[in-house]
């Protein structure tokens, strides 16, 4: 399996006088980023000429895909790992991070009281949560950093997609 470039998408956010917005996403035919940038410029000019809305924001997204995709067996996205974390800079300020379809190795042994409790010392969880700490590659919502992983558990969430 490899994750490879599939295509580029151009997303445009338009707003009206009442701060209502409409988001439009266009799949780009161009295979190279430089060509997608040129296509974005042409799209914005053409769209601006046919709408009274104001173009507030434009982004170009590279869409990657698994080149050997197959559905997993026995996995449900409704089963989730729910982690409670403390945010940096706010005394006691907490957030929740969810991961769909968590691997069983993150939890206590099957048939034990800890079966649904996250092993917070698990190396894979440490690698994942480090991505959201200061110096990591990502923010938790609103540009905040994770300070400490407090706890986690296995949960089952409702699904409405069939």
HUMO-V103445 format. One record per residue. N is the residue number from 1. RES is the residue in three letters. SS is DSSP state (2 for helix, 1 for strand, 0 for the rest). PHI is phi in whole degrees, 0 to 359 (none if undefined). NEAR is the number of other ideal C-beta (glycine too) atoms within 12 Angstrom. Layout:
BEGIN
N,RES,SS,PHI,NEAR + N,RES,SS,PHI,NEAR
END
This chain:
BEGIN
1,UNK,0,none,11 + 2,UNK,0,221,11 + 3,UNK,1,263,13 + 4,UNK,1,235,15 + 5,UNK,1,298,20 + 6,UNK,1,256,18 + 7,UNK,1,189,24 + 8,UNK,1,249,29 + 9,UNK,1,237,26 + 10,UNK,1,247,35 + 11,UNK,1,247,27 + 12,UNK,1,237,29 + 13,UNK,1,254,23 + 14,UNK,1,250,24 + 15,UNK,1,233,18 + 16,UNK,0,248,15 + 17,UNK,0,294,10 + 18,UNK,0,263,9 + 19,UNK,0,67,12 + 20,UNK,0,280,13 + 21,UNK,1,228,18 + 22,UNK,1,227,21 + 23,UNK,1,249,19 + 24,UNK,1,243,23 + 25,UNK,1,238,19 + 26,UNK,1,240,26 + 27,UNK,1,279,19 + 28,UNK,1,272,30 + 29,UNK,0,281,16 + 30,UNK,0,288,24 + 31,UNK,0,266,16 + 32,UNK,0,252,16 + 33,UNK,2,301,19 + 34,UNK,2,301,14 + 35,UNK,2,288,18 + 36,UNK,2,295,29 + 37,UNK,2,296,20 + 38,UNK,2,296,19 + 39,UNK,2,297,27 + 40,UNK,2,300,28 + 41,UNK,2,299,19 + 42,UNK,2,294,20 + 43,UNK,2,297,31 + 44,UNK,2,299,28 + 45,UNK,2,297,16 + 46,UNK,2,290,16 + 47,UNK,2,293,25 + 48,UNK,2,300,18 + 49,UNK,0,284,11 + 50,UNK,0,241,13 + 51,UNK,0,228,20 + 52,UNK,0,270,13 + 53,UNK,0,292,21 + 54,UNK,1,261,21 + 55,UNK,1,282,28 + 56,UNK,1,271,21 + 57,UNK,1,205,18 + 58,UNK,1,226,28 + 59,UNK,1,222,23 + 60,UNK,1,246,29 + 61,UNK,1,243,21 + 62,UNK,1,270,22 + 63,UNK,1,263,22 + 64,UNK,1,253,16 + 65,UNK,1,220,14 + 66,UNK,1,285,15 + 67,UNK,0,279,12 + 68,UNK,0,225,9 + 69,UNK,0,296,13 + 70,UNK,0,209,9 + 71,UNK,0,295,10 + 72,UNK,0,286,14 + 73,UNK,0,261,7 + 74,UNK,0,74,9 + 75,UNK,0,241,15 + 76,UNK,0,233,20 + 77,UNK,0,292,20 + 78,UNK,0,289,18 + 79,UNK,1,277,26 + 80,UNK,1,226,26 + 81,UNK,1,267,36 + 82,UNK,1,246,27 + 83,UNK,1,250,35 + 84,UNK,1,261,26 + 85,UNK,1,232,34 + 86,UNK,1,264,26 + 87,UNK,1,270,28 + 88,UNK,0,290,23 + 89,UNK,0,84,15 + 90,UNK,0,237,17 + 91,UNK,0,297,10 + 92,UNK,0,77,14 + 93,UNK,0,285,21 + 94,UNK,1,241,21 + 95,UNK,1,217,27 + 96,UNK,1,237,24 + 97,UNK,1,240,31 + 98,UNK,1,245,25 + 99,UNK,1,232,26 + 100,UNK,1,286,20 + 101,UNK,0,57,22 + 102,UNK,0,294,32 + 103,UNK,0,285,20 + 104,UNK,2,298,23 + 105,UNK,2,296,15 + 106,UNK,2,280,34 + 107,UNK,1,243,30 + 108,UNK,0,295,21 + 109,UNK,0,296,14 + 110,UNK,0,303,12 + 111,UNK,0,84,10 + 112,UNK,0,254,12 + 113,UNK,0,297,10 + 114,UNK,0,268,19 + 115,UNK,0,305,16 + 116,UNK,0,256,25 + 117,UNK,1,255,23 + 118,UNK,1,293,36 + 119,UNK,0,275,28 + 120,UNK,0,293,25 + 121,UNK,0,268,14 + 122,UNK,0,299,23 + 123,UNK,2,299,13 + 124,UNK,2,295,21 + 125,UNK,2,293,28 + 126,UNK,2,300,21 + 127,UNK,2,298,15 + 128,UNK,2,294,28 + 129,UNK,2,290,33 + 130,UNK,2,299,21 + 131,UNK,0,298,22 + 132,UNK,0,256,30 + 133,UNK,1,273,24 + 134,UNK,0,307,19 + 135,UNK,0,91,12 + 136,UNK,0,281,19 + 137,UNK,0,273,12 + 138,UNK,0,225,18 + 139,UNK,0,261,19 + 140,UNK,1,277,30 + 141,UNK,0,333,15 + 142,UNK,0,66,11 + 143,UNK,0,71,12 + 144,UNK,1,260,23 + 145,UNK,0,256,27 + 146,UNK,1,285,34 + 147,UNK,1,258,25 + 148,UNK,1,218,25 + 149,UNK,1,280,33 + 150,UNK,1,272,22 + 151,UNK,1,196,22 + 152,UNK,1,199,31 + 153,UNK,1,206,26 + 154,UNK,1,276,30 + 155,UNK,1,228,23 + 156,UNK,1,236,18 + 157,UNK,0,256,19 + 158,UNK,0,293,11 + 159,UNK,0,235,13 + 160,UNK,0,244,7 + 161,UNK,0,253,8 + 162,UNK,0,111,6
END
